[in-house]
Amino acid sequence: MTPRMVRWFWVAIPMQILVIGLLVARMEGAQQYPVAAKARLGHKQNGPDLITSHLGPLHFYQLALPVPKPKPGSFDAAGASRGSAVFAGKARCATCHVPPLFTESGWNTHKATEIGIDDFQANRSPDRSYRTAPLRGLTSHAKGGFYHDGRFADLTAVVEHYNQFFKLALTDADKRDLVEYLKSL
């Protein structure tokens, strides 16, 4: 296989999973998706399963992708070191953003009420929840804001949201150090 074919293969398999697998689940909910349920779009039958045997290698490939490193000087190393303790301790971030991937394994989703935001975006998913976003390489996709829909302009706003919602009582120093740690991931 040429490198181009390999890239296509690793794009085609996830797309088939998304289009066929996830849409099947979505199409079953007559309450949430009445037109699709009435048309029985969730009852698509394919020939032989050409996807399942590739899921293990696909998962390995995804986890093996290098994480973008923060640019030199883009965070305070001493603050990040202190922020690591805040992340794992007082702020309880590691409860959901579990190292080393900084997300939850398995079905990593939460209802909007669990994370203190509205459910507008979540209601578009089959189980009406938000996934726990991985935090590695966080600053590489900072443009457009943070959170599931970009509602928070910067990491300080995200930290402040959780501080207020979970009543964490983080000090200003804790919040600054936590932000530096997040920028270092």
N, C-alpha and C positions, 0 to 999 in steps of 0.2 A: 504494500500500500504506500502511496505517496503521502507526504505530510499533509497535502490538501485533502486527500481522501480521509485521513485520520481525523482531521479537524471536522470535516463534514459528518463523519460517523459519530463523533462525540456530541455534535449538535443535533443530529437526526434522532438519536435514541432518546434524549431527554424530551425533545419535542413530541415524539410519539407517546411517551409516557404522559406528558401533560395533556395532550389533545385527547388521547384515548382514555387513559387511566383516570385522570382527575375529572374530566368532563363527564365520564360515566357516573361518578358519584354525584356530581352537581346536577345532572339531569334527572335524578330520581326524586328530588324534592318538589312535589307538586305545589306546596305552599310557597316555596321560594322561587321556583322556576316553572310556572304552570304551563307555558307553551311547550317547553322542552319535554316535560313529563307527559303531556298529552300526546306528543308526537313520538313518544317512546325512544327518544334520542339516547337514553341511558342503556338501551338494550342492544347496542351494537355488538355484532358477533364477527370475529376475525377468524382467519384460517389458523395456521400454526402460530404459536407464541414465539415471536422473534425477538422479544425484548428481555424477558426475565433472565436468561443466561448472561446477559451483558450488564446487569445491574451491579454486580460485585466489582467488576473492573471499572465501571463508571464511577462508583463510589470511591474506589481507590484513587482514580485519576483526580477527582474533585478535591479530595483531602491532600493530595500531593502537590497541588498547585502552590507555587510560592506566594506567600503573603507579601503585599507591598510593604516595604520598610518605610518608616517615617523619615522625612528629610533631616539631615543633620541640623541641629539647632532649632528644630521645630517644636521641641518640648524641653522642659526643665527636668533633667535626669534626677536631681535630688528630690524634687517635688513628686516625680513619677514613682520613685522608690517609696516615699511616704504614702502616696496614693494607692499603691498596691495593697497596703495593709488596710486602708479605708475601704477599698473595693471588696476585699474578702471578709472584712469585719463589720464595722459600724454601718456602712451603707448597704450591706447585704446583697451587693450586685452579683456575687458569685453564686447566689442561690439559683439564679436563672441563666446567667452568662458564665457557664462552668468552663474553667480552663481545661485543656489547652486550646480548645476551639472557640471558647467564649460564647457558646450557645448551649442549649439543652439537647441531650440525645433523645432519640425517639420522637414522639409527637410533641414537638416543642412549641406549643401554642398556649395563649392565654386569652381569656375573655376581656373585653374592654374594661369591665368593672374591676378586674384584678390589677390593671395597670393605670387606672385613673384617667382614661380618655373616653371620647365618644366612640360609638360603634359603627360609624358611617362606613369606613373602609372594611372593617371586619365583616359586616353584613353581606359583603360581596363574595365572601369565601364560603365553601360548603358547610364548614362547621362554625361559621360566624365568630372567628377568633383571629388574633394576631399571632404571627410566629415570633419566637425570640430571635431577633437578628444577631448574627455573629458579629463580634466586635473587632476581630483581627483586621488590620488594615483600614480601620475606621476613617482615618483622615483622608484616605484616597477617594472617598465618595462624599466629601463634606459639602460640595457645591450643591446648592438647592435646599440646604437644611438637613436636619436630623430627624429621626424617628420614622415611623412607617409611611408617613405622607409629607415629610419635610416641615412639619408644623413648628419645630423648634429651630431657631436660627443658628444656634451654636451649642456646643456641649455643655456650657454653663447653664443654659436654659433647660436642657434635659436633666442635668443633675438637680437643679432647683425644683423641677417638677416632681421628681421622685422624692426629694427631701420633704416637700410639702405633703405629697399624697400619702407616703408611708410614715410621716411624722418621725423622721430619722434624727432630727436635731443635730445635723452636721454643722460644724462651725464654718466660718468663712475660709479658714485655713484648710479644713478637711475638703471642702468643695473645690478649692483651687488645686490641691494635690490630686484629688480624684480626676479632675479634668486633665491634668498633666499625665496621669497614668493612662487614661483613655487614649490620649494623643500618642502615647508610646507603643501601643499595641500593634 
